[in-house]
């Protein structure tokens, strides 16, 4: 069975968490399995550039990344959501990206269908640059990068939320996130 993995790169369960869950539910409605990872509850340390992954394919740091990398490897679709921090991804999201090097040694993300969700404090609050950073990460892994498609056709899910529950009333953020989740699932079904 096809699986879409949602990764929430926020330190708290708020707007980004909500929109990633919206995307996953839309994917589930298209007949795929879903799973989510909330990085705010995970023990993830920064990459130390030891190069162990380059020679062995394994990370030398013993924390929750081993489990996370295994789940990324087993999914056919991946959605990463991040709040906007100074125009780009959060520290939690960046550590995930940096520590994903073991997956790149033999391009385990190749042809996985991937998308991005970003939440900024204002409508033009860095969502596109944050989505772009996530897209760049996927492209470097040789994944298939998609946006939210028609009728909105943007970089992905783009929410606006300053306070913890603001996205509950953000119809545009909800719509773009749901469209992204649905599109990831439909493309997976077409590919597989």
C-alpha positions in Angstrom: 0.0 0.0 0.0 1.3 3.5 -0.9 2.2 5.7 2.0 2.5 9.5 2.4 4.6 10.7 5.3 4.0 14.1 6.8 6.8 15.7 8.7 6.0 18.7 10.9 9.2 20.8 11.4 7.8 23.0 14.1 8.8 23.2 17.8 5.1 23.2 18.8 1.8 21.7 17.7 0.2 24.7 16.2 -0.5 26.0 12.7 2.1 24.0 10.8 1.0 20.8 12.5 -2.7 21.6 11.7 -2.0 22.2 8.0 0.2 19.1 7.5 -2.6 17.0 9.1 -5.1 18.6 6.6 -2.8 17.6 3.8 -2.5 14.1 5.1 -6.3 13.7 5.5 -6.7 14.8 1.9 -4.2 12.2 0.8 -5.9 9.5 2.9 -9.2 10.4 1.1 -7.5 9.4 -2.1 -6.8 5.9 -0.9 -3.2 6.0 0.5 -1.9 5.3 3.9 -0.6 8.2 6.0 1.8 8.7 8.8 3.1 11.8 10.5 6.2 12.8 12.5 6.3 15.8 14.8 9.9 16.9 15.0 9.2 19.0 18.1 9.0 15.8 20.2 12.1 14.2 18.7 15.7 14.1 19.9 17.6 15.4 16.8 21.1 16.7 17.0 22.9 18.7 14.3 25.2 17.0 11.7 28.8 17.0 12.9 30.3 16.4 9.4 32.0 13.2 10.5 31.5 11.7 7.0 30.5 8.3 8.5 27.4 8.3 6.4 29.5 8.7 3.3 31.6 5.6 4.0 29.1 3.4 5.7 25.6 4.7 4.8 24.8 5.1 8.5 24.8 8.1 10.7 27.2 8.0 13.7 24.9 10.1 16.0 22.6 8.0 18.1 19.3 9.9 18.4 15.8 9.7 16.9 17.0 10.4 13.3 17.6 6.7 12.6 13.9 6.0 13.1 12.9 9.1 11.1 15.2 8.2 8.2 13.7 4.7 8.1 10.2 6.1 7.9 11.2 8.5 5.1 12.8 5.6 3.3 9.7 3.5 3.5 7.2 6.2 2.2 6.5 6.8 -1.4 5.3 10.4 -0.8 6.6 13.0 1.6 5.2 16.3 2.8 7.4 18.6 4.9 5.8 21.5 6.7 7.8 24.2 8.4 7.0 27.6 10.1 8.8 30.5 8.5 11.8 31.5 10.5 13.5 34.6 9.1 12.4 33.7 5.6 13.3 30.0 5.6 12.8 26.8 7.5 12.9 26.2 11.3 16.0 24.8 13.0 14.1 21.5 13.5 13.5 21.2 9.7 17.0 22.2 8.9 18.5 19.6 11.2 16.3 17.0 9.5 17.6 18.1 6.1 21.2 18.1 7.2 21.0 14.7 8.9 19.3 13.1 5.8 22.8 12.6 4.2 22.6 8.8 4.7 19.6 8.7 2.4 21.5 10.6 -0.3 24.5 8.2 -0.5 22.4 6.0 -2.9 19.6 8.4 -3.5 16.8 6.7 -1.6 14.4 9.6 -2.2 14.7 9.2 -6.0 11.3 9.5 -7.6 9.4 9.9 -4.3 6.6 12.4 -4.7 7.3 15.4 -2.4 5.7 18.7 -1.4 6.0 21.6 1.0 3.9 23.5 3.5 4.9 26.7 5.1 3.3 29.0 7.7 4.2 32.6 8.1 2.9 35.3 10.4 1.5 37.3 7.5 0.2 36.4 4.1 3.4 37.4 2.4 5.6 36.3 5.3 8.2 34.1 3.7 6.1 31.1 2.8 7.4 30.9 -0.8 11.0 31.1 0.2 10.4 28.5 2.9 8.7 26.2 0.4 11.5 26.8 -2.0 14.1 25.7 0.6 12.1 22.5 1.1 11.9 22.0 -2.6 15.6 22.5 -3.0 16.2 19.8 -0.4 14.0 17.4 -2.3 15.6 18.2 -5.6 19.1 17.5 -4.3 17.8 14.1 -3.2 16.4 13.5 -6.8 12.8 13.4 -5.6 9.8 14.6 -7.7 8.7 18.0 -6.4 5.2 19.2 -6.8 3.1 22.2 -5.7 -0.6 22.2 -4.7 -1.9 22.2 -8.3 -5.1 23.6 -9.7 -7.1 25.6 -8.9 -4.6 27.5 -6.6 -1.3 26.3 -8.2 1.2 27.7 -5.8 4.4 26.4 -4.2 2.5 24.1 -1.9 0.4 24.7 1.2 0.8 28.3 2.4 -0.7 29.2 5.7 -0.9 32.5 7.6 -0.8 32.2 11.4 0.8 34.3 14.1 -1.0 32.8 17.1 -1.1 29.0 17.7 -4.6 28.4 16.2 -4.8 31.1 13.5 -4.7 28.6 10.7 -8.0 27.1 11.8 -9.6 30.1 10.2 -7.2 30.4 7.2 -9.3 29.1 4.4 -6.6 29.7 1.8 -4.0 27.8 3.9 -6.4 24.9 4.4 -7.3 24.8 0.7 -3.7 24.9 -0.5 -2.6 22.2 2.0 -5.5 19.9 1.1 -4.8 20.4 -2.6 -1.1 19.5 -2.0 -2.0 16.3 -0.1 -4.6 15.2 -2.7 -2.1 15.9 -5.5 0.7 13.9 -3.9 -1.7 10.9 -3.5 -3.1 11.1 -7.0 0.4 11.3 -8.6 1.5 8.4 -6.5 -1.4 6.3 -7.7 -0.6 7.3 -11.3 3.0 6.3 -10.9 2.5 3.1 -9.0 
